[in-house]
Amino acid sequence: MNAKSQFLFWAGVFLLTALFIFVFRSMLTPFVAGIVIAYLLNPLVERLERRNISRLLATLLILFLFFLIALALLILITPPLYRELVELAENIPSYIDALW
């Protein structure tokens, strides 16, 4: 292969990949989030594996703890966020008046 055909091949691969990501971007979000979570939590799994805990059990334990912490944060954040949104909704007319 000469340089020109190799460039055209990789440019086509890049364009097809970009088109695929553009078309399926809304469906890819959960998969990307899952990949990021798995990448970040993998070192913990490997550390537990070195302590003679099976990979399955280590994975289940870490995922359980991860989602437990995420749920706790959600429970802690929801009430203040709700109050802020209610206050924002009540103050929108005054904000619009101030803009005019």
N, C-alpha and C positions, 0 to 999 in steps of 0.2 A: 504494500500500500504506500502510495506517495503521501506527502504532507497534506495536499489539498483534499484528497478523498478522506483521509483520516480526520481532518478538520470538519468536513461536511458531515461525516458520520457522527462525531461527538456533538456537533451543533444540533443535528436532528434528534439525537438522544436527549439533549438538554431541553429542546423545545417540546418534545413529546412528554417529558417528565413535568415540565412547567404547566403544560396544558392539562395533564392528568391531575395535578395538584389543584389547579384553578377550578376544574370541573367538580372535583370531589372534595373540596375544602371543608364543607360543612359536615361531611361524614367522616373525615379524617381526624377531626379535633379530638374525639374520645380516644382514638388509637394513639395519637401523639401524646395525650395526657397520660395514658397508661404506660407508654414507653418511658416517659420522663420519670414517673413514679417508680417503675421497676428499676431504672438506671440508678436512681438516688438511693433506693433501699437495698440494692444488691450487696453492698459491702457489709451491711448488718447481717444478712443471710449467711454470707461467707464466714463471718466471725462466729456466728452460732454453729455453723457446720464444723469449724475447728474445735468446738467444745463437744463434739460427738452428738449433736442434735441433727436429726435427719433434715434434709433440705426442704421436704414437704412441710414438716412440722415447724421449722424455722420460718418458712414463707407464710404459713397460716398465722403464726403468732405475730409476726411483724405486720402483716396486713390488718389483723384484728386490732392491734395497738394503733396503727396509723389511722384507721377509720374511726376508732374510738376517740382519738385526739381531735380529728377533724370534726366529728359530731359535737364534742365538747366545745370547740371553738365556735361552731355554728350556733349552738345554744347560747353561748355567751354574747355573741355579736348580734343576734337577731333582735332582742328587745331595744337596745340603743339605736340600732339602725331603723327600726320601725318608728320609734319616737322622732328621729330626725326626719324621716320621710313625711310623717304627719305634720310636723312643724313646717317643713318646706311647702307642703300642699296648702297649708293655711296662709303662708306668707307670700305665695306666688302673686296674688293680686297687688300687694303693696310693692313687690319687686317690679311688676309691670308698670305701675304708676310712677315709680322712681325713674324707670327708663324713659317714659314719655316726658 
